[in-house]
Amino acid sequence: MTADATSALFVREAHRVVRDLFAANPRRYWVDFLMTMLVVYTAFAVYIVAPWFSVAQAGAFVICGLAMFRAMVFTHEINHQRGAAFGPFTFVWNVLCGIPFLMPSFLYGDHKDHHTNSAYGTWSDPEYLRRTAGWRLRVFAFLLLPILYPILVAVRFLFVTPLALLSSRMDRLAWTCGSSLYVMNESYRREYDAAASARSRWIQEVACCAWAWLVASLATMGYMPLSAVAKTYLVFLFWISLNQVRTLVAHRYTNDADAPVSYLYQLLDTNTFPRGRWLPELWAPVGLRYHALHHLLPTLPYHAMGEAHARLMRELPPGSPYHQTVKSGLWPVLISTVLDRKQEMPLQHAGASATMLEDRRDSQ
């Protein structure tokens, strides 16, 4: 059986096991997101007014940062879910979260490149850290980037957006080099496609620009204390750093060749963190702890992933490719990644798993 046939068979079998879980529950999205934003703004208010280094400030800082992280991750769901219900949800998400945080949903529109077989793990993948020379230095630099991210997004909308409005050349530069969220691949350039000229992009672009200039003006004129700006920077640094760690452990980064891969390869190159009830939901929220499952079935809604994972672990043959994505916890994977302990892809087991799937199908 060829690699493509093995991959297709495995994906079909996994889809069969969870096919009733693909319907997204809009109410679940709305309640979860709105409650999260209520926590964000309440904790942020307490954090801003609390005295420096007080217990109240420390508690509000952690709660606010974790809630901000969870709220931001909904942009991942927005990118994968479709339907009439998600139009209003996307609008409200941008109003309450994307624009105030200067990370609107259009910045994540190229996430689809991370899932295509032709781009995954190649220089065309924005969310993949290639194992080139100096891996440890690259990982160290990647983990330090959150120090700059809040500053870069502010500069992006304060100055680059007005220039993009005035110059088509600057617009193209802004889009290809400055309109991607969570870029891990420094050589990646976003394609200047129809999304670049979409009305929704420019509405979000201008709204972020106006908000950035309003905040900058208030701070410059003394209407907003610089301490509030510093506190805001620190809480953003906290959750963005957490996301850097989460992103780093999401994959094994074994694709050295700049060549297409199968969906089965994507699965085997991705990690699952099922152990623990609450802690993984804090550092890998909204279904990201089941990242291998997401690469296997990208349109599966986040609220169904726990049940889908349990079914696949129970119904797929022992030692299946999906079973091989399961990790014991965050720290072993993080240490292994940082120390460049590259893990080999267990592709030889994929063929055996496919044979077991065929035998099971023949017996049914």
N, C-alpha and C positions, 0 to 999 in steps of 0.2 A: 504494500500500500504506500502511495506517495505521501510526502509530507503535507501537501495541500489537502489530499483526501482524508488523511488522519485528522488534520485540524478541523475540516468541515464536519466530519463525523462527530468529533468531540463537542463542538459547539452546538450541533443539532441535539445531541443527547442532553446536554446541560439545559438547553432551551426547553426541551420536553419536560424536564423535571420541575421547572419553575414557571411554566408558560402562563399560569393563572395569576402571577404576581406582577405582571407588567403594567397594569392599570394604575396610574398615579392617582393619589387621593388629594385633590386640591385643598380640601379643608385642612388636611394634615399640614400641608405646606404653609397655608395662611396662619394657622394658630401657632405653629412652631416659630415661624419667622417673626410674627408680631410680638409674641411673648419674649423672644430673644431680644428684639429691639427695645422693648420696655425695660428689660434688665440692663441693656447697654446704656441707655440714657439716664436711668436712675442711678446706676453705679458710677457713671461718669460725673454726674452732678455732685455726688458725695465725694468722689475722688478729688475733684477740683477745689472744693471748699474746705476739705479737711486739712488740718495742719500737716506740714511736712514731717514724714517719718512717724506719723501716728498710727495706731492700730487700725483706726477707721480708714485712713488713707491706704494702708497696705492691703486691707481686705477688699476695699472698693477697686483698687488697682488690678488685683488678680481677677476678680469677678468681671470687671469691665473688659479686660483684655481677652479673657476666654469667651465672653459673649460676643465681642467684636469679631473674633476669629470665626465663631460659629455662623454669625450673620453673613460675613463675607463669603463663606464657603457655599452659600446658596447660589452664588453666581455660577458655580460648577453645575448645579442642577438645572439652572436656567438654560445653560448651553446645551444640555442633553435632552431636556423635556420639551415637547411641542404640544400644541393644542390651544384652543381659544382661551382656556382658563389661565394660561401662562402669560398671555399678553398683559392683562391687568397686574398680574403678580410681578412681572418684570418691571413695569412702570413704578409700582409702589416700592419695590426693592431699590430701584435707582433713586427715588425721592428720599427714602429714609436712610439708605445705607450707601449705595454706590456713589452718589454725588457728594454727600457730606464727607465721605472718606476719600474722595478724589480717586476712586477706583470704579468707574462706571462699567456696566456690563459689556459695552462694545470692546473693551480692552481684552476680554477673554474670548472673543469670537473666533480666534485662531486655535482654540484648544482642540478642535477637530483634527488638526494635523498630528496631534499626539496619538490618535487612535487609528489612523490609516496604516495599512500594511506597508505602503510604499514609503512612508515618512518615519514611522516609529523607530527610534533608536539611531536615526541617521542625522546628518547635519541639517536636515529639513524639519527636525523635531524640536519645537521650542522648549519642551519640558523634559529633556534628557541630558544627563551629564556624561559626555563621552570620556572613555578611559584613555585619554592621551597621556603623553609624557608629563610627569609632575602631578600625578593624580592627587596626592595628599595636599599639595599646595592649592590645587583647584578646589578641593573640598573645603579647605580652611578659608579661602577667599569667598566661597559661596556662603558659608556660615556667617561671615562678617558683613555681607552685603546689606542686611537689614539696617545697619547703621546709616546707610545712604538712601534707602528706599523712600522714607517719608519726605526727605529733602528733594529727591528726584521727581516724585509725583507733583510736589508743589511747584517746582520749576517748570515741569511739563505743561501745566495748565496756566500758570501765571504768564509765561513768556512764549512758549512754543505755539500754543493755540492761537493767540493774536497774529503771530507771524504766518501760521498756516492759513488763516482766513485771508491774508493779504497776498500770499504768494503760492501758486500751484506747486512750484518746486519745493518750497518749504513744507507744504502739505504732504507731498509724496515722501519727503524725508521723515516727517513726523510720524506718518503711518507705518512705513517700513521699518524704522529703527526705534520708534518710541510709542508704539500703540499695542504692546503685548504685555500681558500680566504674567508674572512668575516665569520669566525666561531664564533657563538654566544653560542654554547653548549660546555662547557669545557670538557665534557666526550666523545665527538665525536672522533672517529678514522676512518680515511679513509681506505677503503678496498684496499688491495694490489692486484689489478686486472691487466688485460692486459694493461691498460693505463699506469701503472707504468713502463713497459718495452718498451713502444712505442718509435719509433725513434723520433717522433715529440717532445715528452717530453724531451728527452736527448739533442736534438738540442737547445731547449729553455733553458734548465737547464745550459748547457755549455755557451751559449751566455750571459745569465744573470750573470754567474760567471765571465766571462771575462770582461764584462762591469763594474761590481762592483769593480773588482781588478784594472781596468784602472783608474776609478774615485778615488779610495782610494790611488793609487800610485801618481797620479797628486796632490792630496791634501797634501799627506805626504811630497812630494819633493818640495812643495812650488809653483808648477806651477798653482795651483788652489787656490785662496784665501779662507781662512776658512770662511770668511763672505759669500761667495757664497754658501758654504755648509750649513751654518746656515740659509740663506734665502731659500734654497731649502727645508730644513727640515720644515720650518714654513709654506710654501705654501702647502706642502703635509699634514701637520697637519691640515690645514684649510679644505681641501676638504674631507679628511678622517673623520674628526669630523662631517662634514655635512652629510656624508653618514651614520655615526653611528646613528644620529638622524633620518634620513630617514628610516633606517632599523628598528629602534625601534618602529616607528609608523605604520609600514606596516601591523602588525597583532595585534589581540586582546590577543593572548597568553592564550586561554581558555582551551587548551587541557592538563588537568592534568594527564590523564590516559596514561600510556605507551602502547597504543593500536592503531590499524589501524583506520582510519577515512575515510569518503566518500569524493568525490570531492565537494559535497554540503557543507559539514562541513568546508573544506578548504576555500571555498568561504566565508562563514559566519564568519570565523575567520580572514578575511582579509579586509583591508580598501581601500576605493576609495576617492580620493581628486580631484573632478572635478571643483571646483570653482576657478576662477582666470585664466587668460590667460597666463601670463608670469611668475609669481612668483613660482607656482608649478613646472614649467619646469626647474627652477634653482635648487631647492632642491630635486626634484624627476624627473630627466631627462630621455629621451629615453623611454617614456611610463610607467615609474615606478609609476607615480601618479595614474594609473589605475591598481593597483596591484591585486585587487580582480578579475578583468577581466583577468589578466594574469594567475591567478591560475585556473580560469574557462576554459580558452582556451590558454594553454601555447605556442602554436606555432603561434599565431596571431602576425604578425610583428608590431613593435612599431608604425610605421607611419599610421597604420589603427586603432589604439586604440581609438582615439578621435571620429571617425565616428561610430565605433562599440559600444562605450559607449552610444552615443546619440540614436542609434537604440534600444539598449536593454532597456534604460530608457523609450523610447516611446512605444515599442511594447510588452514588458513583462507586466503582470498584475500589477497594483499598489500594493505596499507592497510585491512584490516578493522578494526572497532572495537577488537578485542583488541590488534592491533598498535599502535594509537594510545595504549594505556595505558603502553607501555614507556618508562621514563625512563633517562637515562644514569647517574644516581647520586644519592646523598642530598643533597649540598651544593647543586647547582643548584636542586633543588626546594625545599629549605629556605630558601634565600636568596630565591627568587621568592615563596614564601609569606609570609615575614616582611616583605618590601618591598611586598606587596600587588600583585604583578604578576599580576592575575587572568587565567587562561587561558580562552579561549572554548571552548565545547563543540563538537566537530567533528561535530555531528549530521547535517550534510548528507552526510557520507561513509557514515553508517550505512545510508541508503537504497540507495546504490550497492552497498554490500557485500551487502545483502539481495538485490538483483537478481542479483548474481554467484552467491550461494548458490542461488537459485532456478534459474538457468541450469545450474549444476553438477548440481543434483538432477534436472533434466529430462533431462540428457545421460546420467545413470547408468541 
